[in-house]
Amino acid sequence: MSEENKNSTEISIELPEEIAEGVYVNLSVISHSNAEFILDFIRMVPNVPQAKVKSRILMTPQQTKRLMLALNENIRRYEAAYGTIQNVDSAMPPFPMNIKPKGQA
């Protein structure tokens, strides 16, 4: 066994079938405190005034920054393979700034 293999840790990740199917979302809202980031993934339906949070993820600031770096790298790879993603500012309708959560966090 090489020195590199001795120092690396292999992690087995289980992906349950109900999670493997995924959930479609078309909006995300990010908030934070001094200890964590909260990522709410939401599905908005046209002409329906209420949207539902489909998933909420809580992360440490360090893990959130790792996610940001991983997303940047994956977007770079995507654009290298498929072309530039169009500017979201001009392609998307205005973001509704009057979002008011219902229920408890």
C-alpha positions as CSV (number, residue, x, y, z in Angstrom):
1,M,0.0,0.0,0.0
2,S,1.5,3.4,-1.0
3,E,1.9,6.2,1.6
4,E,-0.8,8.2,-0.2
5,N,-3.3,5.4,0.1
6,K,-2.5,5.0,3.8
7,N,-3.2,8.7,4.5
8,S,-6.4,8.9,2.4
9,T,-9.8,7.9,3.9
10,E,-12.4,6.3,1.7
11,I,-16.0,7.2,2.5
12,S,-18.9,5.0,1.4
13,I,-22.0,7.2,0.6
14,E,-25.4,5.6,0.5
15,L,-28.0,7.2,-1.8
16,P,-31.5,6.0,-0.8
17,E,-33.9,5.5,-3.8
18,E,-36.4,8.1,-2.7
19,I,-33.6,10.7,-2.5
20,A,-31.9,9.6,-5.7
21,E,-35.0,10.7,-7.7
22,G,-34.3,14.3,-6.7
23,V,-36.7,17.2,-6.2
24,Y,-37.1,20.0,-8.8
25,V,-36.7,23.5,-7.5
26,N,-36.5,26.8,-9.3
27,L,-35.7,29.2,-6.5
28,S,-33.3,29.3,-3.6
29,V,-33.1,31.6,-0.6
30,I,-30.0,31.8,1.5
31,S,-29.8,33.2,5.0
32,H,-27.2,32.9,7.7
33,S,-26.3,33.5,11.4
34,N,-22.9,33.6,12.9
35,A,-22.8,29.8,13.2
36,E,-24.6,28.5,10.1
37,F,-25.9,29.0,6.6
38,I,-29.5,28.1,5.8
39,L,-30.3,27.1,2.2
40,D,-34.0,26.9,1.3
41,F,-34.8,25.3,-2.0
42,I,-38.2,26.3,-3.3
43,R,-40.5,25.4,-6.2
44,M,-42.5,28.3,-7.6
45,V,-45.4,27.5,-9.9
46,P,-46.6,30.2,-12.4
47,N,-49.8,32.0,-11.4
48,V,-49.7,30.5,-7.9
49,P,-49.1,33.1,-5.2
50,Q,-47.7,30.6,-2.6
51,A,-44.5,28.6,-3.1
52,K,-43.3,25.7,-0.9
53,V,-39.9,25.0,0.5
54,K,-39.0,21.5,-0.8
55,S,-35.8,21.2,1.1
56,R,-33.8,23.1,3.8
57,I,-30.1,22.5,4.3
58,L,-28.2,23.8,7.3
59,M,-24.4,24.1,6.9
60,T,-21.4,25.4,8.7
61,P,-19.8,28.5,7.2
62,Q,-16.7,26.4,6.2
63,Q,-18.8,23.7,4.5
64,T,-20.8,26.4,2.7
65,K,-17.6,27.9,1.3
66,R,-16.5,24.5,0.1
67,L,-19.9,24.2,-1.6
68,M,-19.4,27.5,-3.3
69,L,-15.9,26.5,-4.6
70,A,-17.3,23.2,-5.8
71,L,-20.2,24.9,-7.6
72,N,-17.7,27.4,-9.2
73,E,-15.6,24.5,-10.5
74,N,-18.5,22.6,-11.8
75,I,-19.9,25.6,-13.6
76,R,-16.5,26.2,-15.2
77,R,-16.5,22.6,-16.4
78,Y,-20.1,22.8,-17.6
79,E,-19.4,25.9,-19.6
80,A,-16.2,24.4,-21.1
81,A,-18.3,21.5,-22.3
82,Y,-21.6,23.1,-23.3
83,G,-21.0,26.8,-23.6
84,T,-21.6,29.8,-21.4
85,I,-24.7,29.8,-19.3
86,Q,-26.7,32.8,-20.3
87,N,-26.8,35.8,-17.9
88,V,-29.3,35.0,-15.3
89,D,-30.0,38.7,-14.7
90,S,-31.4,39.2,-18.2
91,A,-32.9,35.7,-18.6
92,M,-34.9,35.5,-15.4
93,P,-38.0,37.5,-14.4
94,P,-37.4,39.9,-11.5
95,F,-36.9,38.2,-8.1
96,P,-39.9,38.7,-5.9
97,M,-38.6,40.6,-2.9
98,N,-41.8,40.3,-0.9
99,I,-41.2,36.7,0.2
100,K,-42.7,36.1,3.6
101,P,-42.2,32.6,5.1
102,K,-45.1,30.9,6.7
103,G,-44.7,28.4,9.5
104,Q,-41.7,28.0,11.9
105,A,-38.1,27.6,11.1
